[in-house]
Amino acid sequence: GQNIDQPTEMTATEGAIVQINCTYQTSGFNGLFWYQQHAGEAPTFLSYNVLDGLEEKGRFSSFLSRSKGYSYLLLKELQMKDSASYLCAVIDSNYQLIWGAGTKLIIKP
Amino acid sequence: DVKVTQSSRYLVKRTGEKVFLECVQDMDHENMFWYRQDPGLGLRLIYFSYDVKMKEKGDIPEGYSVSREKKERFSLILESASTNQTSMYLCASRGSGITGELFFGEGSRLTVL
């Protein structure tokens, strides 16, 4: 079967750095997304990786290793507004999106 | 500012009632999706549509139907609501690129009593 694994919940301190991991076992791979979802709101796009390596976008970076079936989202200089759920999703060989259950990130002052 | 709008943020219905959830996008997107989101589970695809009047079953279509009569509008129908359909329902749209990002509506939280 197809599977996306993410930690259920993480806690970090304002101003610090946090890394949210995502491992996947899917039938084929055509890219990986990260979305952010604040409580009660719509998920919003953060990043898309299809090649190995690190993509940096301001305070957020996303890394992909296709050989390891692994990605992470790195958040730097954490702010209280970064408290949200972070969703990892993989496009499989049929171009269907497979979603992880999401990681709830709690930021403490 | 691009937008996906869902008709109702919160609904409470009784078992056996018919439920309509509507979704409208203003981005002229070909592809539209209905997901449900439950705690501890990833987003699960109910139905999607890649063109007007076209629909495809997702992973969990049982108990649901959809309608896409106009490009901008995609409706989800629960013919006879049941308590196990209590959930958050998310509509999304995407342009023609298969690997393009999804744009989501804010969700409709349905409670079936």
Chai-1 contact restraints between the chains, C-beta under 6 A:
chainA,res_idxA,chainB,res_idxB,connection_type,confidence,min_distance_angstrom,max_distance_angstrom,comment,restraint_id
A,G31,B,T99,contact,1.0,0.0,6.0,A-B,restraint_1
A,A42,B,F104,contact,1.0,0.0,6.0,A-B,restraint_2
A,A42,B,G105,contact,1.0,0.0,6.0,A-B,restraint_3
A,A42,B,E106,contact,1.0,0.0,6.0,A-B,restraint_4
A,P43,B,F104,contact,1.0,0.0,6.0,A-B,restraint_5
A,F45,B,E101,contact,1.0,0.0,6.0,A-B,restraint_6
A,Y95,B,I98,contact,1.0,0.0,6.0,A-B,restraint_7
A,W99,B,G42,contact,1.0,0.0,6.0,A-B,restraint_8
A,W99,B,L43,contact,1.0,0.0,6.0,A-B,restraint_9
A,G100,B,G42,contact,1.0,0.0,6.0,A-B,restraint_10
A,A101,B,G40,contact,1.0,0.0,6.0,A-B,restraint_11
A,A101,B,L41,contact,1.0,0.0,6.0,A-B,restraint_12
A,A101,B,G42,contact,1.0,0.0,6.0,A-B,restraint_13
